[in-house]
Amino acid sequence: RTRWLTHEVLHQHLNKYALKNDEWMSAGKIAKLQEMLPQMRKDGDRVLIFSQFVQVLDILEVVLDTLQLKYLKLTGQTAVADRQSLVDAYNQNEDITVFRAFSPAADFGFETSR
């Protein structure tokens, strides 16, 4: 017998495990980022964050919003024609502290300059 799991069915069963509040903001790695990123920004540093998991980049987006840091994001969904313009924007705008990239999408070999 074949059973189909639709998005709605999965959501219904998995939703009970979703964090209801911001509990994840107290995770060790997130706490360290909350400590490091504002100081790096204050010091004028720029940050590249690569991940093999888009969900990690999505979580980081909420963290960066909470810290009120400007960022750019490059994933597999980013059109190839738009990727270089994102890199250029990062290079040209020092107000953008963080560039987040999905590792497989970033394999086209971009360079950042300071």
C-alpha positions in Angstrom: 0.0 0.0 0.0 1.4 3.4 -1.0 0.7 6.4 1.2 1.4 9.9 0.1 2.7 12.5 2.5 1.6 15.9 1.4 3.1 19.1 2.6 0.0 19.7 4.8 0.2 16.3 6.4 3.9 16.8 7.1 3.3 20.2 8.5 0.6 19.0 10.8 2.8 16.2 12.2 6.0 18.2 12.4 4.6 21.5 13.6 4.4 20.2 17.2 8.2 20.1 17.3 8.5 23.8 16.1 10.0 26.2 18.5 7.2 28.6 19.6 9.3 31.5 20.7 12.9 32.6 20.3 14.3 29.7 22.3 16.9 29.0 19.6 18.3 32.5 20.1 19.9 31.2 23.3 21.7 28.4 21.5 25.5 28.4 22.1 26.5 29.2 18.5 23.8 31.9 18.2 24.9 33.5 21.5 28.5 33.6 20.2 27.4 35.3 17.0 25.4 37.8 19.0 28.6 38.5 20.9 31.0 38.5 17.9 29.1 40.2 15.0 28.3 43.6 16.7 32.0 43.8 17.8 33.2 42.9 14.3 30.9 45.6 12.9 32.2 48.1 15.4 35.8 47.2 14.4 34.9 47.7 10.7 35.3 44.0 9.9 33.2 42.4 7.2 31.9 38.8 7.5 31.4 36.0 4.9 29.2 33.1 6.2 29.0 30.0 4.1 26.7 27.1 4.8 25.7 23.9 3.0 22.2 24.3 4.5 19.8 27.0 3.3 17.9 26.6 6.6 21.0 27.7 8.5 21.1 30.8 6.4 17.4 31.4 7.1 18.0 31.2 10.8 21.0 33.5 10.5 18.7 36.0 8.7 16.5 36.3 11.8 19.7 36.6 14.0 21.0 39.4 11.8 17.7 41.2 11.8 17.6 41.0 15.6 21.1 42.4 15.7 20.1 45.1 13.1 23.0 44.2 10.8 22.8 44.7 7.1 23.4 41.6 5.0 23.1 40.0 1.6 22.2 36.4 0.8 23.2 34.2 -2.1 21.5 30.8 -2.6 20.8 28.4 -5.4 17.6 30.4 -6.0 19.7 33.5 -6.8 19.7 34.0 -10.6 23.2 33.5 -12.0 22.9 36.8 -13.7 22.3 38.5 -10.3 25.2 36.9 -8.4 28.0 39.2 -9.4 25.9 42.2 -8.7 25.4 41.0 -5.1 29.1 40.6 -4.7 29.7 44.0 -6.2 27.1 45.5 -3.8 28.9 43.9 -0.8 32.2 45.2 -2.0 31.0 48.7 -2.6 28.8 49.2 0.5 30.7 48.9 3.8 27.3 49.3 5.6 26.6 45.7 4.6 28.4 43.7 7.4 27.5 40.1 6.4 27.4 38.2 3.1 25.7 34.8 3.6 26.1 32.2 0.9 24.8 28.7 0.3 28.1 26.9 -0.4 27.1 25.0 -3.6 25.7 28.2 -5.1 28.9 30.1 -4.2 31.1 27.7 -6.1 31.3 30.0 -9.0 34.4 31.6 -7.4 33.7 35.2 -6.5 36.2 37.6 -5.0 35.5 40.2 -2.4 37.8 43.2 -2.0 38.4 45.6 0.8 
